[in-house]
Structures are given as C-alpha cells and as structure tokens.
Amino acid sequence: MSGLRPITLITGASAGIGVALAREFARNGHALALVARRKERLLSLADELGASGGHKPIVIAADLFERNAVREVAQVLEAMGVEPQYVVNNAGFGLVGVASSLDRAEQLAMIDLNVRVLTELSLTFVDSMARQRGGLLNVGSMAGFLPGPGMAVYYATKAYVMSLSEALHSELKPRGVRVTVLCPGPVPTEFAARAGIKEGLAPGLLTQSAGKVARDGYRGLMNGKRMVLPGLGNKLVALAIRLVPRRLLLRAVDSRQSKRRANQQA
C-alpha cells in the first residue's frame, strides 16, 4: 500500500457533464480533485460541494494542452498525500465543418486533447487505480459509432476513445481496475457553442441532461460495465448502426451535417 488517500480525479470539471460528474461522485461520498483551465469555476464548484457536507475538492487549474500537464497534476496530488482511485476523463471538444476547411491547428489541438491527453491520463494512474481497487471512466460519444463527415476529426477521436476504453476494460480487469466508456448522445452544454453548433442538437428522444448522463455513467462504472449508453433512444440508435450498411450511415451523417451548415449560414 502507498499510504496515500484515495481521490477521484475529474478533468474538464468546469462545465457541463464534468460538473455533473463531480456532483454525482461527491453525492456518493468520493473525495475529488477537479482539473480544468477555468480556476474560478472550479473554486465555485468546490465551494458548492464542500458546503453540501462532503469533502471539499482539491482544485487544480491546469491547461492540459501543455505537454507536462499530466505529470504536474500527478506531482500536485502526491504532494497533497492523495492518489487517484478513479480517473474520469471528461475534457475534450469538437468542431463542426468540413475537415479540409477548418483551421488545421485547432483540429490538431482537438486530437491532442481528445486522444493524447486522455490516453496519458488513462495510463499514468493505472498502478494507483489498481492499489485502490478503483476504475477509469472515459467520456466518449455516440459519435464514436459512426463515420462523421462534417465533424470528421471529432468523430474519429471518439472512435479512438471507444476502442481504447474497451481494450483497457479487458486488459485491466485482472488487476481489479474497472474501465467504462460513457457514450452520451446530444447533451445541452457549452460543448455545442464551442463546436460551432448554433441550432438544436438532435430530436428530444436522443437528448439527455448532463445529470442523467452522469448518473448513468457513475452506476455503470461502479457495476463494472464496459460501455454505457444513456437513454433508450441512444441504445436503439447504437443497435441500428450495427445493422445499417456503412455507406448509408455516411450518407445520413453527411446529409444532416450539410443541413446544419446551411441553416447556420442562412
């Protein structure tokens, strides 16, 4: 045993699903370490969670785009006498548009955060998650099931998250580490504005609140589920995707994204 106290490390904890996940873990008695760039938001959330009677979270204002960011987060935690029992990789963003027309640097930054940083965080704390009999929750997306013309790079990053998480679920199970990939459909958060989506996300049947997504993700992780699809509508869509020929999926996604771009330009 390391002698370090167990905590739950949550990235992207300043908004949306990240905030909802922090509240859900705190509600279930977990001590937290919250990571994001916007320190003021993290401090406000930490005050809220501390005032509710639980542990006041550790706040780590960090820019995960920096190459040494994960190492520095690990050093802060060790200095405070804690280590991750659970790691929740929620930080990420998307961009709408044709890949050849979008800003190249922004798309590479998206790959960096959605793929490289998530991978580094997933692997850095495996030993502590094993010691603490904890787990890893990676926030993917229904987009990971599909080819994504109109959001090509984003969809590809989420396919990676799904593939990596499912493989780690198998690899780490013998060490007592649970690994779950959470694949929500549309969720009304700041994600849409960051991605450049100005109109409605999707039909109401597919849309879930951040709170519902967080509850389902938490329960799935604690139960050792490989994948969590919040909402009946998204479960049915995932099933349909497996049955529909790939060329038709491409056509359907391309059509939807084309209409979205046309509406935004109107």
N, C-alpha and C positions, 0 to 999 in steps of 0.2 A: 504493500500500500504506500502511496505517496505522502499521505498526511495532509494533502490539500483538500479544501472543502469543495464539494460538487456545485456547479452552477450550470445554467442553460445559457448558451451564447446565441444571440439572435442578431443577424445582420439585416440591414435595411429596416431598422426598427423605428424610424421616424415618421412613417406614414402607412396608410392602407393596411394590407394584410400583415405587414410586420408589426404594427401597433396591436392589431387584433390577436396575433400570436403571442405577443408579450403579455397581454391581458389574460389570455387563456392559460398560459403556463403559470403565471402568477396566481391566478384563481385556484390552481391545483397545487399550490404550495412550493413552487420552484423558486429558488434564488436565481436572479437573472444578471447577465451582463449584456447591455444593449450597445450595438455598434451602428453608426451612421455618420454622415458628414455634418448634419444639422444639429449642433450641440444643444441649442436652445430647446428644440423639440424633444430631444432625448431627456433633458433635465426636467421638462414639464411632465413627460410620461413617467419618469422615475418618481417625481413627487406624487403624482396621482396613485401609482401603485404602492408606494410606501405609506401613503395616508390611508389606504384601504386595510391596513393591518398586517400586510405581508412584509417580506424583506424589501428594503429599498434597493433597487437595482444599481449595479455598477454602470457608469456611463463612460463609454469610450468613443470620443469624437475622432473618427479616422476616415481618411479618404482611401478606400480600398483599391483605387486605381494605382496607388503608389506601390512600387514593386516590393518594398519591405513591409507593407502594411500588416500582413498576416503575422509575420514574425514579431512586429511591435505589439500587436494585440496579445499574442501569446506571452510576451515578456511582461506586459502590464498585469495580466491575470496571475502569472506566477508570483510577481512582486506583491500582489494582494492576497496571496495564500489560497488561491482557488484554481480549479481546473474544470474544463467542460465535461459534464456528464452527458449533456445533449448539445448538439450543434444544429442550429436552424439556419439554413442558407436561403434567405429571402431576397437579398439585394440583387437587383437586376433591372433592366429597362428594355423597351422595344422601340422600333422606328417604323413608321408607315411610309411606303413609297417603293418605287422600282429601284432595285439594288444598284443598278448602273448609274442612277441619277442622284441617289442620296449621297450625302457627304461621306467620303471614304474613311476619314479619321473617326467620325462618330460611329460608323459601323464596326470598325476595328476595336473601338473602345467598348462597344456592346459585347463583342466576343470576349474581350478581356475580362469584363465583369461577370457576364453570364456563364462563362466557361472556365477561364483560367482561375479566377479568384474562387469560384465555387469549388473547383477541383482541389485547390490548395487547402481551403478550409476543411473540405471533406476528409483529406488525408492527414493533415497536420495533427489532429487531435484524436486519431484512432486509438492510441495507447490509453489516453485518459478516459475515453468513452468505454473502452474495454474494462479498465480498472473499476469504473463506477457503474458498470452494467447498464449503460445508457444507450444512446442512439443518435441517429442522424436523420434530419428531416430536410429534404431538398425541395424547394418550391419550383415545380415545373409549370406546365400549362397543357391544356388541351391542344394547343398549337403543336406540341411535340409529336402528335399522332399524324400530322399532315405535312405535305409539301406546302410552301407558303408564298406563292407569287404575290407580290405586293407587300410582303413583310418577310422576304426570303431569308435574310440572315437571322432575324429574331426566331422564326420557326425552326431554323436549323440549330440554333443554340439550345432551344428547349428539347429538341430530339436528342441532343447530346446529354442533357441533364437526365432525361428519362433513361437512356441507355446506361449511363454511368451508375445511376442510382440502383437500377435493377441488378447490375453486375455486383455492386458492393453489397447489396442485400444478401446475395449468395456467398460472397467471399468472407464477409464479416460475421455472418450468423454463427459459425463455430466459435467465435471469440465472445459471443454473448452481446454483440452490438446489433441493435435493430436499425434497419435502414428503410426509410419510406420516401417515396416521391409523391408529392401532393400536386395534382394536376387540375387546377380550377379552370372553369370556363371564364366568361366575362365577369369581372368584379368592378363595381363602381368605385374607383380610387383615383389617385393622381396619375396612375400609370397611363391612362388614356391621353391625358393632356401632354405628358412627356413624349408619348409615342407619336403625337400629332393626329390623334383621332378626335374629331370635333362633333360628330353626330353620335347617336345611340350605338352602344356596343353590339347588342345582339338581342334576339327575342327574349322576353322575360322568363321563359321556361328554362333558358340556359344560364341566366344571370343569377349569381348568388352573392349574398352580402359577405363582407370581409369577416364578420363574426362567425357566420356559418362555415365558411371555408376553414377558419382557424380551429373551430371546434372539431370538425371532421378530421382535419389533419392531426390534431393532438390525439384524438381517440385512435386513429389509425396507427400512429407511431407507437403508442403505448401497447397496442394489441399486436404489434409486430407485422402489420400489413405491408406488403411490398409496394402497393400503389393505392392511392385514394383519389376517387373521382367524386367531388362534391355535387350532390343533386342528381335526381333521377334522369333529368333531361341530358346531362352530360354523360351519364353512364350509357344511355341509349345511343347517343352520338358516337361514343367510342366503339360500341358494338357495330354500328352501321359502317363506320370507317373501315373496319376489318373485312367487311363484305363487299364494299363498293370498289370497282376497279380503279387503280391508281390514276389513270388518265382522266376519269370522270371527276375524281377528287380535285385534281389540278385545275380542271375547267371550272368547277364550282367555286373554289377559293379565288381563282383569278377573276371570275365574274363579280364576286362580292367585293373584292378589293378595288376593282375598276369602278364600280358604282360608288364606293366610298370616296375615292379620289375625285370623281366627277361632282359629287354632292359638296365636297369641301371647296372645290374650285368655283362652284356656281355662285 
